[in-house]
Amino acid sequence: MADALPLASPYPTTGLPPTKVDVTISSQTADPDRTLRVQHAETYPLEVWYFLACLIFLASFINFTGIALGYYRDRRQRRRFRRTSNEGPEPPLRSDSIDWLRLPLAVGDTFRALSFRWTVPVGRSYTINFVEVLLTAVYIAICLAWSLINTTSTKGVKFDPHYYANITGNIASIQFPLIVALGMKNNIISFLTGVSFDKLIYLHGMASRVLVVLVWLHAGGRIQLGLEGKVAITVPVVQAGVLAGVALTLLSIVSIRPIRDKAYEFFLIVHLVLALICIFSAYFHAASFNFGQFVWPAILLWALDRFLRLLRVAVSTITRKKPTSSKAKPNSPVTVTAKPTLELLSAHFIRLTVPAPRFFYWRPGQSVYLTFPGVTFSPFEAHPFTISTINTGSGQSDLRFFIRVHKGATKRLFDSIERERDVKVLLDGPYSSPPLLVGYDTVLLVAGGSGISFTLPLFLDLIQRSKLSGCACRRLTFAWTVRNLGHVSWIQSELFNALQDIPDEALDDDTNSVLDEKAEQEKDARDAMSVTVCGTHALASAVRKAVRYPRMSDILKGGPTVSLHVEAFGSN
């Protein structure tokens, strides 16, 4: 209550008794908590993104630096081969003394051995390496730390929902573009970092599950504050937020590995429907609070990926068929779906061959998503298969796939072949980021079963590059573990054509075990060695164990660095 003041009046007051009027003066001061909440809600989501962008930049820098060093080693290696052919063999690089100039190589090799080759089992047939564990921990820590830090109000209330509810919602919103980008087939993150999109799927799933936690943390804070007035549950924008959270939660449940393995076709359809519901509901909810700019880039990325995939299908299949023999007509009719050649190799394997469309270029080891109209239940159901041939540049290349028969689409394809039904195929690709085998002194390729589809084109490409532009590597070993030696006939013609110009003294057809071969090659290698494996979980684990131990002392004394690439196969 203020002091009593005389009231001034515009009317005459002469002769009236004096009077007093109580006047209350209140000061309009800003709520300090609200000012802080608004500032944090606007800046913290951006700071999270800056941190994640720095991680992507660091991985990209390492990737492009590795590519540049590979081509540098390749040029140095070719000069060494030419000098050796003229002057005789060079002395071995290994010595008893330590060369400290090789310390960066030794540190890099030790980091790769400890980070990527030691794994943590998840279930019976799935593992994640230490880098994935570290990235998971860092991502969870960053999202939760920025959501809950500085949430003590000026009145001393810790974890005040007035603070963390909206901050968490904004941080959750800005994760949508990252999650969509990690799950795209046409993946810009994969291009920058060199990590294949199918390996980024783990990070896609991990970030999605963290998003579930953030969404319900946001919802819990709002419920604690009370859903009244403009944020009542009856308001459409609030209902949209609830719908997005429920759809995302159901999506995370449906996406667990046992469900995906047992009902993959069901998972594909449900994943598409729930993802669309979630992302559009989230945008409607966030836009009403002026944060739609955090979500709409995710919608743009999703639409761009779908458009590029449809464009790839159109370019790959709405085209003139290329002649594959001298009897073929140069101008075949235009067709929407290609008619493949299908062969039953055994009760468990199919070989599919289709002429490579025009404007279709692929790297050795890349894959294609195949859709079989009339065989698959849905036009959206596509399955990845690796191209086992290489682009010869002659314009007469075929795309050949070795398909292992499982349940679902491959079983129905097998039945269609047995019943001699016509089968058409739609091509979507190429995708994935196979290893770039450039600048390696020694290369070891290991395959198990249908993993031959991945290692065979890498082998053929190395042979072809050696014939065209000189020796690509000093020693190349191709190992294929099979249950039946008769399976070798499946690739007999490719091997014969690749090796026919190579002198017999340069070939060795021994049958050493994979681990013995790796040890022998490592002992004989001079500079850099590449090991690539595609096979069962047991085979991949055995190769990982063989190269997981640090060899810093050996590298400092001239031993080779070792790069390992494990291609996903089944449930690896």
Number of C-alpha atoms within 10 A of each C-alpha: 8 9 9 11 11 11 10 7 7 5 6 7 10 7 6 7 6 8 8 9 10 12 13 9 9 8 5 6 6 8 9 10 16 13 10 15 19 13 12 21 20 15 14 19 23 16 14 19 17 12 13 15 13 11 13 16 15 13 17 19 14 15 17 14 11 13 17 14 14 18 16 13 18 20 14 12 20 18 11 14 19 13 13 12 10 9 9 10 11 11 6 11 12 20 12 9 10 15 14 12 9 15 16 12 17 23 16 13 22 19 13 20 21 17 17 18 24 20 20 13 11 9 9 8 12 14 17 16 15 16 16 18 14 12 14 17 11 12 19 18 12 16 23 18 12 20 28 18 14 16 23 17 18 11 8 9 10 13 16 18 23 18 25 27 28 22 28 28 25 27 28 26 26 23 23 24 19 20 19 21 23 24 21 21 23 22 21 13 21 22 15 17 18 21 19 20 24 20 16 18 16 16 20 19 17 18 20 22 18 17 27 20 18 26 25 19 21 22 20 15 20 19 16 12 13 12 14 12 9 10 15 14 17 12 13 13 22 22 16 21 23 20 18 24 24 18 21 25 21 15 22 18 11 19 18 12 14 11 13 14 14 12 14 19 20 14 18 17 14 16 18 12 13 19 18 17 17 22 24 19 22 27 25 20 24 23 16 11 10 9 18 18 13 22 24 22 18 23 17 13 18 20 12 14 19 15 12 15 18 14 14 18 19 16 17 25 23 17 18 17 23 20 18 16 9 7 7 11 12 13 10 12 10 12 12 17 20 23 16 18 13 19 15 14 15 11 9 13 18 21 17 16 19 21 19 23 22 15 11 13 14 17 20 27 26 25 24 21 20 19 23 23 15 15 21 19 14 14 12 12 19 19 17 18 19 26 25 27 25 23 18 12 8 6 15 14 18 20 19 22 23 23 22 20 17 12 12 15 20 20 15 17 21 23 13 15 16 11 9 10 10 11 18 18 19 23 25 25 23 23 21 24 21 21 22 16 24 20 25 27 23 24 29 22 23 26 25 22 19 23 25 26 26 30 28 25 22 26 22 21 21 19 19 18 13 14 14 9 9 13 19 27 23 15 16 18 18 17 21 22 19 14 9 8 8 8 15 13 11 12 13 11 10 15 15 10 10 17 14 9 9 11 8 9 6 7 11 8 8 8 10 11 10 22 14 12 16 22 13 12 19 22 12 16 24 19 20 20 24 23 21 23 27 26 26 20 18 12 17 22 18 13 20 21 14 14 22 20 15 16 18 18 14 16 25 23 19 21 25 28 23 24 17 20 17 20 23 16 17 13 13 18
